[in-house]
Amino acid sequence: MNRFLILGLLLFPVASSSGSESADATIFETPKVWQASVFLPGSTMRGEGWQIDPTVSNDGIYNTWGITSTVGLYHITGDERLLELIREVQATIRLHEISKGREFAEGFADAGKAQWESIKGVAKDPVGTVTKLPQGAGRFLGRVGSTVKHAVQGQLDTSNTGSPEQAARHFLGIEKAKRLIAAELGVNPYSKNQALQKVLDEVAMVRAFGKLTVNIGSAIVVPVTAGWVLTGTNVASALTQEQVAATPGELVAANRKRALASGISEASFEALNSNPHYDPWTLTAIWNSLSAMAPVDPAVYLGLAAGASTDLDAFFFLRVAQTMSLLQSRGAKIQELLPLSFTVACVTQDGSLIVPLWLDYAIWTPEAKAAAMELQDLATDRKAASVHVVTTGDFSPIAAEQLKAMGIQTHPHSRIP
């Protein structure tokens, strides 16, 4: 059984069973396309420069959304990931507005056109560009502990940045400016959204070298509805200011130190840290959540999370970690984590099992039943006092009724039992 199956277990549509295959086949549901307004009120379906497509497809677990905008067409799976994408689209639009504004032009002028032309080359030839910068550009440098002399000699320190290009951008203050701008906007500077990345780079360069003081993030408003209770509004909000400002290498070092101090093995840490589906901010948000659960041993969770094979998996495990941290902060008194094929089960002090899940709208399928039976078997083996599923989303009425009949209590929208 695939360990990344989340209650419905499959990340694609499941065909319904015929009556001859199962005694209860008539109650199994089939994934379908819904009107988007079923999940999101019409008043939050659009904003300046963007609009959510009128239909949404549900695969039995997650909703897949479309957005049409002035900065591109997008499709995203997951309600909470939709909110992150809306924030990214708004941020991209906002940054384009800034790049065409008076303060951007003044920042460009402050950097000096001749120096600016040299500075722009850092993306193509970072080390060479640093060595060719005009002498007057020295006032922009030395922000991160290197010296102009070392830069001119090509002695850029790559130990905390990973590549000469990143070292040069770090040295010039561009990467730090980019992270701070992203935090103001509530977006992830390591996002794979290329439209966002392009304009983030442009504005970060001007902020690093000029006097761009405009309030960048003031216009970003994400339509969080009453039905969507997030365990974390965005990755940026899950980090401290110190973590926002840190380089990827510095975050890795700090996260490793925390992990090893809590008894996590180097191998377990590296298995998660080296997975390409996690970025530095997401990993740090996960470690922040796990640290808040101390002294609970997260080894079982780490074993599952390290095997994430898609970006969707990575987001799932982020939300699972944040949900567990939320449970602990609200008095769940988690003592131990147990493995399931699709997530972890939290054993509480009173002997109950609580299963944290990130999903949108789960329907009752044969795969959902199999997952529920796995949880039921674990509860029997452990003689659990009660069994709960806490999810960021919701269940169909049929799925909720079937789970209840199996002795599994459901708590949608992260409501704590």
N, C-alpha and C positions, 0 to 999 in steps of 0.2 A: 504493500500500500504506500503510495507517494506521501511522504511526510509533509509536503507543502500544501496538501489539500485542506481547505478551510471550510469545515462543516459540509459544504457541497462537494469539496475535495477537487473538483475539476475547474479549471479556469476557462472552460469553453462550454457551450450549450450541451445539455444532457437530454437525450430523447426519453420520452415517457415510456414506461413498460406496458406491455399488453396484459390483459386480464388473466391470461393463462400462465404468465410468468411469476406472478406473485399474488398472494391472497389479498394484499392491501394495495395492489397496483392502481386501483381506481382513484386513490387519493394522491398519487404522485402528481406533482406539478411540472409544467414545462416552461423553460425560460422564454421570455417574449420581449417585444418592444413596447415601451410605455410612452405616454405623453410625458414630457419632462416636467410639466406642472404637477404631476402626481408626487414628485419628490421635492420640487423646488417651486415655491410660489412665483407667479408671473411677475411680480414687482421686483424680483431679484434676478430675472432672466437676462437682463441687459444693462449695459452701462455705456459711458461715452467711449465710442470706438470699438465696442465688442458686444456680442450677443451669443447666448447659448442656443444651440440648435433645438428645435421644438420636440424632438423625440430622443429617447434614451434607451439603449438596449441593456437588458439584464441577463447575465449568463447563469443565473441561479445563485450567485453570491455577490457579484459586483455590478455596478452600473458603468457603462461606457458612454461618455459625453462628447459632444462636438462643440467647438467654439469658432465662430467666424469673427475676425477682427481686422482692424486696419494694419496690424503688424504680422498677420499670417492666419492660416487655418490650422486648427489643432484638434486632436482626439486624445482623450485621457480616460483611463479606467480608475474608478474609485471616487466616491463623493468628496472625500477630504482632499484627494489629489486634484480634483476639479477646483476646489477653493484655492489651492496653492497655484494652480495654473492661471486662474483669474487674477490672482495677485501678481503673477509674473507678467501677464498681458498688460495689466494696468501700469506696472513698473516700467515696462518697455515703452509704452505710450508716453508716460511721464518723462522718461529720460530723453526721448526724442524731442519733446517740447522744450526741455532744458537745453538740449544741444542747439536749438534754433533761437534761443533767447539772448537777451542783452548780457546777462551775467556770464554766460558761457563765452560769449565773444570777448568780454573784458578779461576773463580768465585766460583765454587764448592769447590775448595781447600782453597780459602780464608775464606769461611764460616767454614771450619774445618769439616772433615768427621764425627767425633763423634757428633758434634753439629748438623750437617746436618741431621743425622739419627733421632735425636730428633725433629728437626724442621719439618721434613716431616710428623710427626704424627699429626700436627695441624689440618689437614683435617679430621682425624678420631676422635681425642680426643683433641679438641682445648684447653679447660681449663686445663685438665690434663697435656697436653704437655707443656703449658706455665709454670706450677708449677714445672715441672721436668727438665727444661732447665738447662744445666751446668752453673755454676757461670760466666764463661768467656763469656757467650752469652749476658751478660748485655749490651755490646756495640752496640748490634743490636736493643735494646729496647728503650722505652721512647719517641717514635717519635710523639705520638699523645696525649700527655698530661697525660697519665697514668704513673705509676711508677712500677719498678720491684717488689717493696714490695707489692703493691696492687695486681699485677698479681699472685705472689706466694701465697697470701692469697685468691686467687680465686675471687677477687673483680673486675672483668672486667666490665666496663661500657657498657651496651647493649642499652642505650637509643637512640643512634644515629646509631646503626648497626643492630638491629633487632633480633639477636640470639647470643648465646655464641660463636659459631664457627666464625661468622663474626666479633664479638668483638675481638676474639683472633687474627684472621688474620689482622684485622685493627690495633690492638696493635703491632703486629710484623712488620707492614709496608708492608705486602704482598699485601693487597687490593689496597693500594695507588700505589704501583709499577705496579700492573696489570692495573689500570686505565691509568697510564701514558704511559705504553707500548702500550695499545690499541689506545690511542690518536695518538701516533707516527705512528701507522700502519693505522690509519683512520678507525678503526673498533669499534664496540660497546662492551665494556666489559661485558654487560648484554645480549649479543646475546645468542640465544638458540642453536647455532651451537656447539655441544658437542666436536667435534674434535678440534675446535678452543679453547674452554674453557680448555680442558685438557692441551694443550701445553702452553697456556697463563699462567696457574697456575704454571707450571714447571719453565718457564723462570722468572716469577715474583718472585718466591721464591729465585732464584739465584741472581736476581738483588737486592732484599731486603736485602740479607745477605752476598753478595759477592761484587765483583767489576766488574760487567758486564757493560761495557761502549760502546760496539759496537753500531753503528748506525743502530737501528733495522728497521726503516721504509724506508730506502733509496731505497729499491728494489721494492716498491709497485707502480705499474703503472696500472690504470684502464682504459680500452678502451672506453672512452666517445666519442661518434660519433657526427658529426655535427647535426644530427637529434634529438639527445637526450639532450635537454637543461634542466638541473636539477634546481629545486628551492633550493636545498641544496645538495652538493656533497655527504655528509654523515653526520650522526648525530654528530660525533665528531667535524666537522668543524662548527657546529651551536652553540657550547658551548664556553664560555670563559675559559682561563686557570684555573681560580679559580674554575669554575664549574667542570672542568675535575678532579681536585684534590679532590673535596668534596666527602664526604661519601653520601650514599643514604639518610640517615637521615638529613644530613646538606642540601642536595638539597631540600628535602621536606619542611624543615623549611623555607628556603629562598623563595621557590616558593609560599608557603602559605602566607608569609609576603607580597609578591608582589601582590598576588591575592586579599587579604583582603584590602590592601591599595587602590586598584583600584575599590573597591565596590563589588567584587564578594563575594557571601555568603559562609560561611564555608561549608554548605551542598553541594553547587555546586562544590567547590574545592575538597571535599572528594569524591564525586561521580566519578570525573575523576581520582583522585589520587589512588583510591582503585581498579580501573579496572585492572585485572591481565594481560590484553593484552598490557599494556603500561609499559615500563621499566623506571628507573629514568632518563636516558639521553634523551629518547624520550619525556617524560613529560617536562623536562627542556627546550628542543628545542621548544616545543609547547608554553610554557609560554614566552620564549624569543620572539617568533613571535607575540604573542598576546600583549605583552608589547609594541612592536614597533608600534602597531596599535592604541595606546591610543590617544584620549579618547573614541574610539569606544567601546561600551559595548559588550563583547563577550558571554553574557549569552546564546544566541540562539545557537551559535556554541558549547558551553560547554554542553548544553543539548543533542545535537546529539552525540558529541564525547564521552561522558560518557557512552553511550550505545553500544560502539563498542563490537562486539561479536566474532571477530576473530583478529588474528595478521594483516591480510590484511586490515581490517577496521581501525585498529590503525595506520597503515602506511598511509592509505588514509587521515585520519584526520590530521596527521602530515603534509602531503603535502598541504592539504587545508589551514591550518594555515600559512604555509610558503608562499603559493601563495598569500594569502590575504596581508601578510606583504610586499611581493614584489610589489603588486598592489599599496599599500599605499605609499611605498617609491618612486614609479615612478609617483606619482601625481594623483592617482585615486580619492583621497579625499573621502574616504568611510565615510558615516555618520551613517549607521544603517545596521544591519544584520537581514534578514528575513529567516524563516525556509522553506525548501522544504523537500520532503520525502527522498531525496537522498543526499542533501548537504545544504549549505546556499546560499542565494543571497545577494550580497552587494549592498546597495543603495548608489549611489554617490551624490555629491553635486548638479550635474546638473539634477538629477532625473533619471539617467540610472540605469539599473540592470546589475551587473556583477556576473556571477556564476563561482566560481573556482572549477575545477574538476581534480582529479588525475585519469588518465586512459592511456591505451597504444594505442589501435586502436579500435575505436567504429564503429560498423556497424549499419545499419538501421533495427531494429526489431520492432514488435508490442510494446514491452516494452519501446524501445527508443522513439517511437512516443508518448506513454502515458506520459513519463517523460517530453518530449518537450511540450506537451499540458498543463501539470501542470505549467510549467514555463510561457507559453503563457498566461494562465489564471491569474497568479500573475501579469504579466506585464500589463494586461488589467485593473485589479483592482487598480493597483498603478498608472495607466496612465504614464507608464515609457517612458522616452524620447527615449531610445534605449535599446536593450537587447543583452548582450554579454555572450559567454561562453569561458572562458580562461582555457585551458587544458594543462597538461604537455605532452600529447601525440598528437594523430591526429584522424581525422574522415575519413571514407571511402568517396570517391567522392559522392556516393548516399546519405549518411548520411548528409554530408555538404550541398548538394543541397536541401535536404528536410528541414533542419533547416533554411536555407536561405529563402526558400519559406514561412516559418512560421514567418519570421521577426526576426530570431535569428542569430546574427553574430558569427562566430566561429574564435577563435584565437589559433591555435595549437602551441605546443612547448613553452608555457608560453609567447607568444608574447602579449604585453600589448596594449589594444585598445587605 
